[in-house]
Amino acid sequence: MIIADSFAGDSSFMQHYQHEVYSLNTYAIFHKAKLVYLHALKVVNIDTRLGQDILEQRSIDHRAVQGFHDIVAARFRYLNKQRLNQHHLPGVLFEQSEAAHYTALWLEYFDKMLDWLYETYPSLVWPVLTACAYPNPDTRGSDAEDQLMQQIAWLKDWSNPCPQPWEHAYSELQPE
């Protein structure tokens, strides 16, 4: 995860909490996509080279899905911009309970976001798995990374974030 502001008023302390669980979340991006893909292969009773390659894969190069993770992380922070910034006092250490609270909220949101994205946009599964199975400098992987970033670019449209109905439980923005 790149710790950097993604919009005006971004929460640096939340970026650090998100960074602490980054490797868990980047693996979840791959693992959930893998489960969806392998299930689809069983349903249609076929085998593919990508399916064979991901079946054997036990770890990933996090950089293949870093952009995906960072966009979802920034969206969470944007949807909670005021709430996160009102708790931030420069130079003050936060109690562990507050860190645990925000980290748990982030992990829950991330998990639900992945489920929702893969269900609503199943076309995301292939570029995620291809990027992870054939990481850069393999052109299959780098092309898949580009395709993935194009498909999810709308998630970082700060002028019109359009929270999904389920996101309101994790957002300070009110439903319209």
Number of C-alpha atoms within 10 A of each C-alpha: 22 12 13 13 12 17 14 9 13 19 24 16 20 23 19 17 16 23 18 13 14 20 16 12 21 22 18 15 24 23 19 17 22 20 14 16 19 18 12 12 14 10 9 8 8 10 11 9 8 15 17 11 14 22 13 9 12 8 12 20 16 21 16 27 25 18 19 21 23 22 19 18 23 24 21 20 25 24 21 17 21 15 14 19 16 9 12 15 10 7 6 7 10 12 9 9 9 11 16 12 11 17 19 13 13 20 17 12 20 19 14 13 17 18 16 14 14 16 13 10 12 13 13 19 21 18 24 25 28 23 28 28 24 20 22 17 9 11 12 16 21 19 16 23 26 14 16 23 18 10 15 16 11 13 17 18 10 15 6 9 14 15 17 11 9 12 17 13 11 15 19 15 17 9 11 6
